[in-house]
Amino acid sequence: FLMIRRPPRSTPKPSSAASDVYKRQKMWKKLEKTDLQNAIHHFKTHFFEIAHLKRTEKHISDPLKNSAAKRMNMFLRWMVRNDKIVDFGIWNSISPAKLSCPLDVHSGNVARKLGLLKRKQNDAKAVKELDNALRKLDATEPAKYDFALFGLGVFENF
């Protein structure tokens, strides 16, 4: 999935798509002025401008099509946050305050039990609702609660 057959426009020779994503980090910074959910939509558009197999499109969701975009929010958490344990924090041009908590069935169920989320579906609207609740707890790093929500759901059967 990460290898491409034709070079992307931003590089003169064949490259991995992951390398191209890194080189386009500046795009994330420009789009950050709106919000990262919009940036994910624009990233998906740019990412699939290069030659790719149709089946790879399912791996990058679009929040503007009401997806929770868990994989992309998780990727952004890894790249932006720096907890010196799991999150790399190598993209320091984006503020952790802009991140959304990656929402899946486990973190969603725990968030509902804790009263952080009322919406029953795990979709883009639920991500927005959870973002609002987590930003009340810590506006500077709302995504830091991801592992706690996920862990309570998976490991503790909360």
N, C-alpha and C positions, 0 to 999 in steps of 0.2 A: 504494500500500500504506500509506503513512504518513498519508493524509488519511482522516478519518472523517466520516460524514454526520450523526451525532447527537452532541451534546456529551457528553464523559465526565462522570461524576458529580463529579469533583473540580474542574471548571471551569464557570462559569455560561454561557459562550457557546461556539460551535463552536471547536475547536482542533485542532491536529495531534496525532497520537498521540505523536510525538516530544516535543512540549511537555508532554503529560501524563506521559510517562516521567520527564522532568526534574523535574516537580512531585512525583512519587512517589519521589524520591531518598531521602526519609526511610524509606520502606518497605525499601529496600536496607539501610540502617543497622540497622534493627530485626532484619532477617533475617540480617545478617552474624554475629550471635552464634552461629548454628549453623554454616553454611558457605555460600559463594556458590553452590554447585551446588543446594542446597536453595532459596536465594533465587531462582535462575533459574526453578525449578519454580513457586514462588509468584508470581513476576512474570508468567509465562506465564498462569497462572490469572486474575490480575487484569487483565492486558492484554486478554484476549479476553472480558472481561465486557462490553465496549463493542461496538456493532454493527460487524461486519466481514464480509468475504467469506471463505468457508470456505477458499479456496485460499491465503489469507495465513498460515494456521496452520503451513504447512510451513516458514516462514522463522524460526520460533522453536522450537528443539528443547527437549526436556525431559530433563535428566540422570537424573531418576528413572525414565525409560523407557529407560535405558541409552544415551542419546545422548551424544556427546562435546560437543555444544552449542558448536561452534566459533565460530559467529557471535556468540553471547551472551558467550562468554569473551573474544572479540576486542573487542567493544564495551566490556565492563567494563575491559579492559586500557587501551583508549584513554581512557576517562573517569577512571580511578583513577590510573594511573601518570603521572608527569610526567618525561619524559626530555628535554623542550624541543626535540624533533625531530619525532617521530611522535605520541606519546601526549600528550593534552591535559592530563590531571591536574586537571580542574576539579571532580571529586568528591573532595574531601579528607576527607570524613567516613568513608571506607572505607579501610582499611589495604591497601597493595599486598601485604602478606604473605598476605592472604586470596585473592589472585588465582590462577587456574589458567592454565596455558599453553594457548592455543588449539591443539587437536590436529587435524591433518589428515594426509593421506597423506605429505606431504613431511616435516613435523616428526616424524611417527611413525616413518618409515623411518630417519631420521638418529638419532633417540633409540635405536632398536633397535641400530643399528650401533655406537653409543657405549656400549651396555650400560646405558642409563638405563631401558629399557623392554623387557620380555620378552613381554608380551601381544601377540598377532598382530593382533587387531582394534583399530580406532580407535574405541573406545566410552567410556562413562563410567568403566568399570573401568580402562581404560588411562589416562585422564586422572588418576585417583586415583593409579595407580602412578607415572606421570610426575611428578605433584605431589610425591610422597614423595621421589623421587630429586632433583628440582630444589631442594626445600627443604633437602636436605643440603648443597647447594652454596651456597645463599643463602636463609635462612629469611625474610629481610625483603622480598625481591622475586623470587620464583621465576619470575614471568612474563617477566622481563627476558631470559630465554634464548630466547624465542619467535622473534625475528627471526634469531638465529644458527642455530637448528635448521631453520627454514623456508628460510633463504637457502642453507645448505649443501645442502639437498635440491633446491632449484629451480635455483639459479644455478651451483652447483659440482658438481652430479651426484655428490655424496658417496655 
